Amino acid sequence: MSDRIKIARKAAWPDINIAPQNVISCSEVGVGDDKDNGCHGGEAFNAFEFMNKNEVSDETCSIYRARGRDNGAKCSSIIKCMNCDPHTHKCDTPDSYKIFHTDQYGKVKGEDAMMQEI
């Protein structure tokens, strides 16, 4: 999704990098073996479905923690966006922050279809 945002913004600075932490901590999309499982795997299609139904922040708001909902970083407001005071070391969720989501998602097959989609 970060690449799609970059294309849509014609590579304008600063880059926007979607926070993978939001997805691995909060997504439980899918069924059976295709169900997202935090740090233990998932399907790219599920990530787009999750971002279609939920809003995610960028990496400036939600740093990658190398943990997911299945091993110590369950979904919470502070996982979605965290702001810390460098003097007091107190962290909280800001009242407002930038969010992103997909308007559409789907499967595309073949080189021509992929080029058309992009």
C-alpha positions as CSV (number, residue, x, y, z in Angstrom):
1,M,0.0,0.0,0.0
2,S,2.9,2.3,0.7
3,D,4.0,2.0,-2.9
4,R,0.5,2.8,-4.2
5,I,0.5,5.9,-2.1
6,K,3.9,6.9,-3.5
7,I,2.6,6.4,-7.0
8,A,-0.6,8.4,-6.3
9,R,1.5,11.2,-4.8
10,K,4.0,11.2,-7.7
11,A,6.8,10.4,-5.3
12,A,6.3,13.6,-3.3
13,W,8.3,13.9,-0.1
14,P,8.0,12.8,2.6
15,D,7.4,9.1,1.9
16,I,4.4,7.6,3.6
17,N,5.1,4.1,4.9
18,I,2.1,2.2,6.3
19,A,2.7,0.7,9.7
20,P,2.9,-3.0,9.5
21,Q,2.5,-3.1,13.3
22,N,-1.2,-2.1,12.8
23,V,-1.8,-5.1,10.6
24,I,0.2,-7.8,12.6
25,S,-1.4,-6.6,15.9
26,C,-4.9,-6.0,14.8
27,S,-5.8,-8.1,11.7
28,E,-7.6,-11.4,12.3
29,V,-8.9,-11.6,8.7
30,G,-9.1,-14.9,6.8
31,V,-10.3,-18.4,7.4
32,G,-8.6,-21.6,8.5
33,D,-5.0,-21.8,7.3
34,D,-5.4,-18.5,5.5
35,K,-6.2,-16.6,8.7
36,D,-3.8,-13.9,9.7
37,N,-1.7,-15.0,12.7
38,G,0.3,-12.0,13.8
39,C,4.0,-12.6,13.5
40,H,3.4,-16.2,12.5
41,G,2.2,-15.4,9.0
42,G,-0.8,-14.3,6.9
43,E,-1.8,-13.5,3.4
44,A,-1.2,-10.3,1.5
45,F,-4.8,-10.3,0.3
46,N,-5.9,-10.3,3.9
47,A,-3.9,-7.2,4.7
48,F,-5.6,-5.3,1.9
49,E,-9.0,-6.6,3.1
50,F,-8.1,-5.4,6.7
51,M,-7.0,-2.0,5.4
52,N,-10.3,-1.8,3.5
53,K,-12.4,-2.3,6.6
54,N,-10.1,-0.5,9.1
55,E,-7.9,2.5,9.1
56,V,-4.1,2.2,9.7
57,S,-1.5,4.7,10.6
58,D,2.0,5.2,9.2
59,E,5.3,4.2,10.8
60,T,5.9,7.7,12.3
61,C,2.9,6.9,14.5
62,S,3.3,3.2,15.1
63,I,6.8,1.7,15.1
64,Y,7.4,-1.9,14.3
65,R,7.9,-3.9,17.5
66,A,8.8,-7.3,16.2
67,R,5.7,-8.7,18.0
68,G,2.2,-9.3,16.9
69,R,-1.2,-10.0,18.5
70,D,-0.1,-13.6,19.0
71,N,3.1,-12.8,21.0
72,G,2.8,-9.7,23.1
73,A,1.6,-6.8,21.0
74,K,-2.2,-7.1,21.0
75,C,-4.3,-4.5,19.2
76,S,-4.9,-1.3,21.2
77,S,-5.1,2.4,20.7
78,I,-1.4,2.8,21.6
79,I,-0.4,0.1,19.1
80,K,-2.3,2.1,16.4
81,C,-0.6,5.3,17.3
82,M,1.8,6.3,20.1
83,N,3.2,9.6,21.1
84,C,5.8,9.8,23.9
85,D,7.1,12.8,25.8
86,P,10.9,12.7,25.8
87,H,11.1,14.4,29.2
88,T,8.6,12.4,31.2
89,H,8.7,9.2,29.1
90,K,4.9,9.1,29.3
91,C,3.3,7.6,26.2
92,D,-0.3,8.0,25.0
93,T,-2.4,8.0,21.9
94,P,-2.7,11.4,20.3
95,D,-6.2,12.9,19.8
96,S,-5.7,13.0,16.0
97,Y,-3.2,11.4,13.6
98,K,-3.1,10.6,9.9
99,I,-4.8,7.4,8.9
100,F,-5.0,5.4,5.6
101,H,-7.2,2.7,4.1
102,T,-8.0,1.1,0.8
103,D,-11.1,2.1,-1.1
104,Q,-11.0,-1.1,-3.1
105,Y,-9.0,-4.3,-3.2
106,G,-9.1,-7.5,-5.2
107,K,-7.1,-10.1,-7.0
108,V,-5.4,-9.4,-10.3
109,K,-3.8,-12.0,-12.6
110,G,-1.4,-11.6,-15.4
111,E,1.2,-8.9,-16.4
112,D,-1.1,-6.8,-18.4
113,A,-3.8,-6.7,-15.7
114,M,-1.2,-5.9,-13.1
115,M,0.2,-3.0,-15.2
116,Q,-3.4,-1.7,-15.8
117,E,-4.2,-1.9,-12.1
118,I,-1.1,0.1,-11.1
